[in-house]
Amino acid sequence: MHLIEPHGQKRKWDIRFRNHDGRTVKVAGERDQSDAQRLGNRIAMLVKAKGNGDPPPMELQPWIDNMPSSLADRLVHLGLLSQQRLERSKSVFDHIETYGGIVAARKSNKPRHSKQQESKVRRVYEELNITRFDHLTAAKLLRYLGKLDIAVSTRRSYIIAMKDFGDEMVRLGAAKGNPFANVEPPGQYEDPEYERAPLTVKQFQMLTKYLGTFERYKGQKSRWTAHDRKLIFWTAVTTGYRVGELRSLIRANLYLDEKPPLICLKARHTKNKTDGEVPIPRDLAVALKKYVAGMAPTSRIFPFPSTCGSVVDMLRRDLTGAGVVWKLPTGEVIDFHTLRSTCITWWLDVHGLSPKRVQVLARLKTLPLVSNYSRNLRLEDFAWLNKGPKLTTTLVRKRAG
């Protein structure tokens, strides 16, 4: 191995050496001669290891992990490093970014799904302060998820994302095996730790009445007004649409002059890729017709904030202002998805629809899902209580004379 002195416009000391296959090759070096010499010595160690059939020396691993991509590509081309070993040496966050692109490229996924999957994986590694894929074990993952205050369905989604990430790492050659392959995600509705309490009709009336008393909170930065939220919440508890589906609504989705008025979503905008057509009551149709007056057919109807967290925070702020407790002593909570549970519960209890009709309106795949959404039903109407048959004979005792 020897150094080639800079000449002409060339400012770097290049490194010329005999490779393990007998060829004389050259690698771009460094501007400083001592740095170039140090680089040449490391390359010589790689050549010797390769010639002996050994892996790169362990003392070179930190250097391999942090070398510039141009140098890494050159050494892979010369056969001194394997592409798989190079992939394994990358930071896990580089792999996570690659993983996000892979998920986005899958035809069945929406762009938002790829961001969610990528963010779940990234959060795990960031919060555990782990920078290498092979440093996270299944046991560490389960301990971390066990400490999070999240719903069992959310824990399930994290495990599915991590298993999928591990599979892609193996496929890319960045890992020998998937450490999460044998981690079984819980059933989506198994032992729920995050229970939602559907709103009663009275509570929702308190909320909408409160939203009619002001326009914006003092210091509020989000662009939606109290009136915007009133229409959003009202639409949610009437249609059962999820927050993502409400975000995607455009003026052309509203058929307010039909009998009955309808809100229709195309399959591409729904969670389960099913067309969503829901009839709405006349009073909501009148309010929406006034609200969207002047909008173009392709205009988004509702001005949502950019993050789901902001949506939930504002809903709970509104509930507090209306005097509605959003976290019950028994653990149940109210968040935006509660509005969907509320809608399904009202269809069953307030409107008296059959479970099968509710399944169709809510676009649920199975009847048990209807029961799951309405499992925290709280009865409001007790008018029936004293209308049943008398179950005992009332005896009137005579007083003794």
C-alpha positions in Angstrom: 0.0 0.0 0.0 1.3 3.4 -0.8 0.0 7.0 -1.1 -0.3 9.0 -4.3 0.7 12.6 -3.7 -1.8 15.3 -4.8 -0.9 17.0 -8.1 -2.5 19.6 -10.4 -6.0 20.3 -9.3 -6.1 17.1 -7.3 -6.0 17.9 -3.5 -6.4 14.4 -1.9 -3.8 11.8 -1.1 -5.1 8.7 -2.9 -4.4 5.2 -1.7 -3.1 2.5 -4.1 -2.9 -1.1 -3.0 -3.0 -4.7 -4.1 -6.4 -6.1 -3.5 -7.2 -9.6 -2.2 -7.8 -10.8 -5.7 -4.4 -9.7 -6.9 -5.5 -6.5 -8.7 -3.9 -3.2 -8.1 -6.7 -0.7 -7.3 -7.0 2.8 -6.0 -9.3 4.4 -3.4 -9.9 8.1 -2.9 -8.0 9.2 0.2 -7.9 12.3 2.4 -6.5 15.8 2.1 -4.3 15.4 5.1 -1.5 12.9 4.5 -1.7 11.4 8.0 -5.4 10.9 7.7 -4.8 9.2 4.3 -2.2 7.0 5.9 -4.5 6.0 8.7 -7.2 5.2 6.1 -4.8 3.1 4.0 -3.8 1.1 7.1 -7.4 0.3 7.8 -8.0 -0.8 4.2 -4.9 -3.0 4.4 -6.4 -4.7 7.5 -9.6 -5.4 5.4 -7.5 -6.8 2.5 -5.6 -9.1 4.9 -8.8 -10.3 6.6 -10.4 -10.9 3.2 -7.4 -12.8 1.9 -7.5 -15.1 5.0 -11.3 -15.7 4.6 -12.0 -13.8 7.9 -14.6 -11.2 8.6 -13.5 -7.5 9.1 -11.6 -7.1 12.4 -13.8 -6.1 15.3 -11.7 -3.0 16.0 -12.7 -1.6 12.6 -16.4 -1.9 13.3 -16.9 1.7 14.6 -15.1 3.0 11.6 -17.2 0.8 9.2 -20.4 1.9 11.0 -19.6 5.6 10.4 -17.7 5.7 7.1 -19.0 7.9 4.3 -21.4 6.2 1.9 -19.1 6.9 -1.1 -16.2 5.0 0.6 -18.6 2.2 1.7 -19.9 1.7 -1.8 -16.3 1.6 -3.2 -15.2 -1.0 -0.6 -18.3 -3.1 -1.4 -17.5 -2.9 -5.1 -13.9 -4.1 -4.4 -15.3 -7.0 -2.3 -13.8 -5.9 1.0 -17.1 -5.4 2.6 -20.4 -7.3 2.0 -23.5 -5.3 1.2 -25.3 -7.2 4.0 -22.7 -6.4 6.6 -22.8 -2.7 5.5 -26.6 -2.7 5.9 -26.3 -4.2 9.3 -23.8 -1.5 10.3 -26.2 1.3 9.5 -28.1 3.2 12.2 -31.6 1.8 12.8 -33.0 5.2 12.0 -31.7 5.0 8.4 -33.5 1.6 8.1 -36.7 3.1 9.6 -36.7 5.8 6.9 -36.2 3.1 4.3 -39.0 1.0 5.8 -41.4 4.0 5.6 -40.7 4.1 1.9 -41.3 0.4 1.5 -44.7 0.6 3.3 -45.7 3.6 1.2 -45.0 1.7 -2.0 -47.4 -1.1 -1.2 -50.4 -0.6 -3.4 -52.9 -1.5 -0.6 -51.7 1.2 1.8 -52.5 4.9 2.0 -49.7 7.4 2.5 -50.9 8.1 6.0 -50.6 4.5 7.0 -46.9 4.4 6.0 -46.3 7.5 8.2 -48.1 5.8 11.1 -46.1 2.6 10.8 -42.8 4.5 10.5 -43.6 6.7 13.5 -44.5 3.7 15.7 -41.2 2.0 15.0 -39.2 5.2 15.4 -40.9 6.0 18.7 -39.9 2.6 20.2 -36.2 3.0 19.3 -36.0 6.7 20.2 -37.6 6.3 23.7 -35.5 3.2 24.4 -32.4 5.1 23.1 -31.4 2.2 20.9 -29.6 3.0 17.6 -28.9 -0.6 16.3 -31.6 -3.0 15.2 -30.0 -6.0 16.8 -29.8 -4.3 20.2 -33.6 -4.5 20.7 -35.0 -7.8 21.9 -38.6 -9.0 22.0 -38.4 -8.9 25.8 -37.4 -5.2 25.8 -40.1 -4.4 23.3 -42.8 -6.1 25.4 -41.6 -4.4 28.6 -41.7 -1.0 26.9 -45.2 -1.5 25.5 -46.4 -2.7 28.9 -45.5 0.6 30.5 -47.4 2.7 27.9 -50.9 3.9 28.8 -52.4 2.8 25.5 -55.4 0.7 24.4 -54.9 -2.9 23.7 -55.7 -2.3 20.0 -52.9 0.3 19.9 -50.5 -2.1 21.6 -51.4 -4.6 19.0 -50.7 -2.1 16.2 -47.2 -1.5 17.6 -46.4 -5.2 17.7 -47.6 -5.6 14.1 -45.5 -2.7 12.9 -42.4 -4.0 14.7 -42.9 -7.5 13.3 -43.3 -6.1 9.8 -40.2 -3.9 10.2 -38.2 -6.9 11.4 -39.3 -8.9 8.3 -38.2 -6.1 6.0 -34.8 -5.9 7.8 -34.3 -9.6 7.1 -35.4 -9.2 3.5 -33.0 -6.3 2.9 -30.2 -8.3 4.4 -29.8 -5.9 7.3 -30.5 -8.6 9.9 -30.0 -12.3 10.1 -33.3 -12.8 11.8 -36.4 -11.1 13.1 -36.3 -10.9 16.9 -40.0 -10.1 17.0 -41.2 -13.0 14.8 -42.5 -15.0 17.7 -44.2 -12.0 19.5 -48.0 -12.7 19.4 -50.0 -9.5 19.2 -53.1 -9.5 21.5 -56.6 -9.7 20.0 -57.9 -6.3 18.9 -60.7 -6.5 21.5 -59.0 -8.7 24.1 -59.0 -7.4 27.7 -59.4 -3.7 26.7 -57.4 -1.4 28.9 -58.6 1.8 27.3 -62.4 1.9 27.6 -64.5 4.6 25.9 -67.7 5.9 27.4 -70.3 6.9 24.8 -71.9 10.2 25.4 -75.5 10.4 26.5 -78.0 12.5 24.5 -78.1 15.0 27.4 -74.3 15.3 27.5 -74.1 15.9 23.8 -76.8 18.6 24.0 -74.7 20.3 26.8 -71.7 20.2 24.5 -73.4 21.8 21.5 -75.1 24.4 23.7 -71.7 25.4 25.1 -70.1 25.6 21.6 -72.8 28.1 20.7 -71.7 30.6 23.3 -68.3 31.6 21.9 -66.2 31.6 18.7 -62.6 30.9 19.8 -60.7 30.3 23.0 -58.4 33.1 24.2 -55.0 32.4 22.7 -56.3 29.6 20.4 -53.9 29.0 17.5 -55.8 26.3 15.6 -58.0 27.6 12.8 -61.3 25.8 13.6 -63.9 27.7 15.5 -66.4 26.5 18.1 -69.1 26.5 15.3 -66.8 24.4 13.1 -66.4 21.9 15.9 -70.2 21.8 16.6 -70.8 20.8 13.0 -68.0 18.2 13.1 -69.1 16.6 16.3 -72.7 16.6 15.2 -71.8 15.0 11.9 -69.7 12.4 13.7 -72.4 11.3 16.2 -74.9 11.1 13.3 -72.8 9.2 10.7 -70.3 7.2 12.7 -67.5 8.5 10.5 -64.0 8.3 11.9 -61.8 11.3 12.2 -59.8 10.4 9.0 -63.0 10.0 7.1 -64.4 13.3 8.3 -61.1 15.0 7.2 -61.6 13.7 3.7 -65.1 14.9 3.2 -65.6 17.3 0.3 -68.6 19.3 -0.8 -69.3 16.8 -3.5 -69.9 14.1 -0.8 -73.0 15.9 0.5 -76.3 15.1 -1.1 -78.4 17.4 1.0 -81.4 17.8 -1.3 -82.1 14.0 -1.5 -84.9 12.3 0.5 -83.5 11.5 2.9 -80.3 13.6 2.8 -77.1 11.6 2.5 -73.4 11.8 3.1 -71.5 9.5 0.8 -67.8 8.5 1.1 -65.9 6.7 -1.7 -64.2 3.4 -0.7 -60.7 5.0 -1.1 -61.4 7.4 1.7 -62.8 4.8 4.2 -60.8 2.7 6.6 -62.1 -0.6 5.4 -62.2 0.3 1.7 -66.0 0.2 1.6 -68.3 2.8 0.3 -69.9 4.7 3.1 -73.4 6.0 2.5 -75.2 7.3 5.6 -78.6 9.1 5.7 -78.7 12.1 8.0 -81.6 13.9 9.7 -83.1 17.0 8.2 -81.9 19.4 10.8 -78.3 18.4 10.3 -78.8 18.6 6.5 -80.1 22.2 6.8 -77.2 23.2 9.0 -74.6 21.7 6.7 -76.3 23.3 3.6 -75.8 26.7 5.2 -72.3 25.8 6.3 -71.0 24.8 2.9 -72.8 27.5 0.9 -70.3 28.9 -1.6 -67.8 26.0 -1.4 -66.5 24.5 -4.6 -67.4 20.8 -5.1 -63.8 19.7 -4.3 -63.4 21.9 -1.2 -62.7 20.2 2.1 -65.7 20.7 4.3 -64.1 20.8 7.8 -61.0 22.7 8.9 -59.3 20.0 11.1 -55.9 20.7 12.8 -53.0 18.8 11.4 -52.5 16.3 14.3 -54.9 13.9 15.9 -53.6 14.9 19.4 -54.8 18.5 18.8 -58.2 17.2 17.8 -58.6 15.1 21.0 -57.2 17.9 23.2 -59.7 20.4 21.9 -62.6 18.0 22.2 -61.8 17.4 25.9 -61.4 21.2 26.4 -64.8 21.7 25.0 -66.3 18.9 27.1 -64.7 20.4 30.3 -66.2 23.8 29.4 -69.6 22.2 28.9 -69.4 20.5 32.3 -69.1 17.0 30.8 -66.5 14.8 32.6 -64.3 13.1 30.0 -62.6 10.7 32.3 -64.8 8.7 34.6 -63.7 7.4 38.0 -64.1 3.8 36.7 -61.5 4.5 34.0 -63.6 5.1 30.9 -62.6 8.1 28.8 -64.0 10.2 26.0 -61.9 10.9 22.9 -62.8 11.6 19.3 -63.4 8.0 18.4 -65.9 7.9 21.2 -68.2 9.9 18.9 -68.3 6.8 16.6 -69.1 4.6 19.6 -71.8 7.1 20.6 -73.4 7.0 17.1 -73.5 3.2 17.1 -74.9 3.1 20.6 -77.6 5.7 19.8 -78.6 3.8 16.7 -79.2 0.7 18.8 -80.7 2.3 22.0 -82.2 5.7 21.1 -83.4 5.0 17.5 -84.1 1.3 18.1 -82.4 -0.1 14.9 -81.6 -3.7 14.6 -77.9 -4.8 15.1 -77.8 -5.9 11.4 -78.9 -2.4 10.2 -76.4 -0.8 12.5 -73.7 -3.1 11.1 -74.5 -1.9 7.6 -74.7 1.8 8.5 -71.4 1.7 10.5 -69.6 -0.3 7.8 -68.6 -3.1 10.2 -67.5 -6.5 8.9 -69.2 -8.6 11.6 -72.1 -8.3 14.1 -69.8 -8.9 17.1 -68.1 -5.6 16.3 -71.5 -3.9 16.8 -71.6 -5.3 20.3 -68.0 -4.3 20.9 -68.7 -0.6 20.0 -71.8 -0.5 22.3 -70.4 -2.5 25.2 -70.4 0.6 27.5 -74.0 1.5 26.8 -75.5 3.6 29.6 -79.3 3.6 29.7 -81.0 7.0 29.7 -84.7 6.4 29.0 -86.5 4.6 31.9 -90.0 5.4 30.7 -90.6 1.7 30.2 -89.8 0.8 33.8 -93.3 1.0 35.2 -95.2 -0.1 32.1 -94.6 -3.8 32.4 -97.0 -6.4 33.9 -97.5 -6.6 37.6 -95.5 -9.5 38.8 -97.1 -9.8 42.3 -100.6 -9.2 43.8 -100.7 -6.3 46.1 -102.6 -7.2 49.3 -104.3 -4.5 51.3 -104.4 -5.4 55.0 -107.3 -4.2 57.1 -106.5 -2.5 60.3 -107.6 -4.2 63.5 -110.7 -2.5 65.0 
